[in-house]
Amino acid sequence: MIEATEGEAPMFQNMQVLDASIALAKNAGRRQAASAQNLANADTPGYKALRVSTFQASFDSASGQQIKTTRSQHTGSAAPFAFQDQIINRTSADPNGNAVNLEEEMMEAAQAKSDHTKALSIIQSSLKILRLSLGKS
């Protein structure tokens, strides 16, 4: 348990909430861009559809990273979210070699939008709490 000193908000001793939300928003943006590219190439023969891994999958694969600080003032809050999204090329099921499935792309785009909205809501709420704690509305 984190003990707060007077006037301190324990939630914001390190900014992992914001770091995670920003990483989620960036991941959602990359997933949306990959989905848009796939939809744009839906009729291109031989096109291999791209899939960017979800935030959860990327986070799980990077969970073994060690946090390294170079100064005692470093909190290391950004390090756990400094991972790379995995880009996966899907194999073709169509006779023309195109691997784009329109239904899957629409579902992926909707999920990416939902994740982006969730991340922005968390960021807005966190910033509102910070502003209130500083006495600014």
C-alpha positions as CSV (number, residue, x, y, z in Angstrom):
1,M,0.0,0.0,0.0
2,I,1.3,3.4,-0.9
3,E,1.2,5.9,2.0
4,A,0.4,9.4,1.0
5,T,1.8,12.5,2.7
6,E,-0.4,15.4,3.3
7,G,-1.6,17.1,0.1
8,E,-0.4,14.2,-2.1
9,A,-2.5,12.1,-4.4
10,P,-1.2,8.5,-4.2
11,M,-2.7,7.7,-7.6
12,F,-0.4,10.2,-9.2
13,Q,2.9,9.5,-7.5
14,N,3.8,8.0,-10.8
15,M,1.9,8.4,-14.0
16,Q,1.4,4.8,-15.1
17,V,-2.3,5.4,-15.6
18,L,-1.6,8.1,-18.2
19,D,1.3,6.1,-19.7
20,A,-0.9,3.1,-20.1
21,S,-3.8,5.1,-21.6
22,I,-1.5,6.8,-24.1
23,A,0.0,3.4,-25.1
24,L,-3.6,2.1,-25.5
25,A,-4.6,5.1,-27.7
26,K,-1.5,4.7,-29.9
27,N,-2.1,0.9,-30.3
28,A,-5.7,1.6,-31.2
29,G,-4.6,4.2,-33.8
30,R,-2.2,1.7,-35.4
31,R,-4.8,-1.0,-35.5
32,Q,-7.3,1.4,-37.1
33,A,-4.6,2.4,-39.7
34,A,-3.9,-1.3,-40.5
35,S,-7.6,-2.0,-40.9
36,A,-8.1,1.0,-43.2
37,Q,-5.2,-0.1,-45.3
38,N,-6.6,-3.6,-45.5
39,L,-10.0,-2.3,-46.6
40,A,-8.4,0.0,-49.2
41,N,-6.7,-3.1,-50.7
42,A,-9.7,-5.4,-50.4
43,D,-9.7,-6.0,-54.2
44,T,-5.9,-6.1,-54.8
45,P,-4.9,-9.5,-56.0
46,G,-2.2,-11.1,-53.8
47,Y,-2.5,-8.5,-51.0
48,K,-1.6,-9.9,-47.6
49,A,-3.8,-8.4,-44.9
50,L,-2.1,-6.8,-41.9
51,R,-3.1,-7.3,-38.3
52,V,-1.6,-5.3,-35.5
53,S,-1.7,-7.1,-32.2
54,T,-4.0,-5.8,-29.5
55,F,-2.8,-3.7,-26.6
56,Q,-3.2,-6.7,-24.2
57,A,-1.2,-9.1,-26.4
58,S,1.6,-6.5,-26.9
59,F,1.6,-5.8,-23.1
60,D,1.7,-9.5,-22.2
61,S,4.6,-10.2,-24.6
62,A,6.6,-7.3,-23.1
63,S,5.9,-8.0,-19.5
64,G,9.3,-9.6,-19.0
65,Q,11.1,-6.4,-19.7
66,Q,13.4,-5.0,-16.9
67,I,13.0,-1.4,-15.9
68,K,16.3,0.5,-16.0
69,T,16.7,3.9,-14.4
70,T,19.8,6.0,-14.8
71,R,19.0,8.5,-12.0
72,S,17.4,8.2,-8.6
73,Q,14.7,10.7,-9.7
74,H,13.5,8.4,-12.5
75,T,10.3,6.7,-11.7
76,G,10.5,4.2,-14.6
77,S,6.8,4.8,-15.3
78,A,7.2,4.9,-19.1
79,A,9.3,1.8,-19.4
80,P,6.6,-0.8,-19.0
81,F,4.7,0.6,-21.9
82,A,7.6,1.0,-24.3
83,F,6.8,-2.1,-26.3
84,Q,6.4,-2.8,-30.0
85,D,3.1,-3.9,-31.5
86,Q,3.3,-7.1,-33.4
87,I,2.3,-7.0,-37.0
88,I,0.9,-10.2,-38.4
89,N,0.5,-10.9,-42.1
90,R,-2.6,-13.1,-42.6
91,T,-2.6,-15.9,-45.2
92,S,-4.9,-15.9,-48.1
93,A,-8.2,-17.8,-48.4
94,D,-9.3,-16.3,-51.7
95,P,-8.4,-17.7,-55.1
96,N,-6.9,-14.4,-56.2
97,G,-4.5,-14.5,-53.2
98,N,-6.1,-11.6,-51.3
99,A,-6.3,-12.2,-47.5
100,V,-8.8,-9.4,-46.6
101,N,-12.0,-10.4,-44.9
102,L,-14.4,-7.4,-44.9
103,E,-16.4,-8.6,-41.9
104,E,-13.2,-9.1,-39.8
105,E,-11.9,-5.7,-40.8
106,M,-15.2,-4.0,-39.8
107,M,-15.1,-5.8,-36.4
108,E,-11.4,-4.8,-35.9
109,A,-12.1,-1.2,-36.8
110,A,-15.0,-1.1,-34.3
111,Q,-12.9,-2.6,-31.6
112,A,-10.0,-0.2,-32.3
113,K,-12.5,2.7,-32.0
114,S,-13.8,1.4,-28.8
115,D,-10.3,1.0,-27.3
116,H,-9.4,4.6,-28.5
117,T,-12.5,6.0,-26.9
118,K,-11.7,4.1,-23.7
119,A,-8.2,5.5,-23.6
120,L,-9.3,9.1,-24.2
121,S,-11.9,8.8,-21.4
122,I,-9.2,7.6,-19.0
123,I,-6.9,10.4,-20.0
124,Q,-9.6,13.1,-19.7
125,S,-10.6,11.8,-16.3
126,S,-7.0,11.7,-15.0
127,L,-6.3,15.2,-16.2
128,K,-9.5,16.4,-14.6
129,I,-8.4,14.9,-11.3
130,L,-5.0,16.5,-11.6
131,R,-6.5,19.9,-12.3
132,L,-8.8,19.6,-9.3
133,S,-5.9,18.6,-7.1
134,L,-4.0,21.7,-8.2
135,G,-7.0,23.9,-7.4
136,K,-7.8,24.6,-11.0
137,S,-11.1,23.8,-12.6
